Every structure is written in structure tokens, then in C-alpha cells.
Amino acid sequence: SQSRYAGTKDLATEISEQLLVYFYNQRKPSSLKKKKNDTDNSDSTVNQRYLNAAMRDTLIIDLLHQGYSDHGIALELNITYFSVRTFRRQIKKRLQYIKQCIETNQPISTFQPK
């Protein structure tokens, strides 16, 4: 349910909000710009998927900050342990990319981890 992703308890609100923005913007490719044949419904569905994924990633970071193990995160989010490991690996790549962009004064754009 969306209420799980609504906010964080221990991670500073400003940090959570900024991570959510970064994670969402990294997922939203420029190819999502409105095309003539696209319907509003398909765009909103895609955007909602990206937002849900960004909220999940932010929540995983918050749970890690609170001291949850990978198994605990899996139980909390009702996903498999292996999904948690995959998400954490992708989050780590995203955070490394954000760090690199900040250090080199580059804009943080769309990033798809390999």
C-alpha cells in the first residue's frame, strides 16, 4: 500500500525528499515526453510506476538506516530476500552516480543501472 512509502521515521525528511526526487528523475527517460499517439492514461501509469519504484528505493534506504537486515526489509515490504538484494545493488549504483555527478558538477540525469 502507498502508506508504507509515505514517509520515513528516522531518516531526515529533507534527505528522504531529495533522494525521492533524484531516484524519480533518474528513472524518467526523456522519451516519456508527450507524443502524438500517447494517451494520458499510459503516461500516468508509467509515471506512477516510476514514482512507486523511487518511493520503494527511498524506503529501503530508510529501513537500512533504522538497522533492518535484508531479511527484515523483505518481510516489511512483502518481497523476496533476493529482490531486496537486487534493489540494494541498483540503489548503490544510483547513489554512486549521484555522488559522481555532484563531485564533477554535472547535472543528475536519467541513469539506468546495468
N, C-alpha and C positions, 0 to 999 in steps of 0.2 A: 504494500500500500504506500501511497505517496507520503503519508505522515512520517514514515520512517526516515525519509530523506529531508524532511522539512528543516532541520537544523542540527546543530551539534551542541553538546553539553560542555565539554572541556576545551576543545579547540577554539581559539579566539574567533569570534564571529567575523571579524574583518578578514582573517586568513581563510576561513571557510568560504566566504563570499567571493574572494578573489580567486581561490582555486576553482570554484564552480564556474566562474566566468572564463578562466583560462581553459579548463577542460572542455567546456561547451564550445568555445571558439575554435579550439583545435580540431574538434570533430566536424564542424560545419564547413564543408568544402565550398569554394566559390561557385561550383557547378550547381549549387542549390538555388542560385538566383532564378527568379521567375522566368519561365519560358512560356511561349505562347500556348503550347498544348498541355501544360501542367494545370492541375486543378488545385484549388485552395486546400481541399481535404488531404491530398497526398503530401503537400508541403507541410501542413501542420502535423501530420502523422510522423513524418521524417524528423521534423524539428523536435517533437515530443520524445522520440527515441533518443536523439542526441542529448536532450536535457536530462532524461532519466539516467542515461549512462554517466553523464557528468555528475549528477547527484549521487549515484552509486559510488563512483570513484572518490568523491569528497567524503562520503560516509565511511568508506573503508579506511581512509587516512585518519579520520576522527576516531574510529574504533581502535586502530593501531596506536594512536596517541593515548587512548584510555587504557592500553595494555592488553587488549584482546589478542588471543592467538589466532592463527589461520583457521583452526577448527572452531573457535568461538565466533569468528566473523561468519563462517559458513552457517553456523546454527542461527545466528542473529538475522542474517539476510535470506535464510532458507535456500541456499545454493550449495553446490558441492565444494569440498575442500580444493579440488583441482581447479574449479572456476575461480576461487579466491586466489590461488597461486598465479593463474593466468592474468587476472585483473591486477594483481600486485606488480607483476612483471611489466605490464603495459603502463601502469601508473608510474613506475620507476623511470621508464623511458620518457614519459611525458614530462616528468619533473626535471630530468636531466636536460631535456630540450629547452624547457623554460629557463633553467639556470644558465645554459649556454647563451640563449638569446639575451638575457639580462646582462651577462658579463660582457658580451660583444656589442651591446647596444643595438641589437637587431629587433625588428618587430616580431612579436609572437604570433605566428600564423598557423594555418592548418598543418597538423602533424599526424601522420598515421604510423604507429609503431610497427616494426616488422617482426 
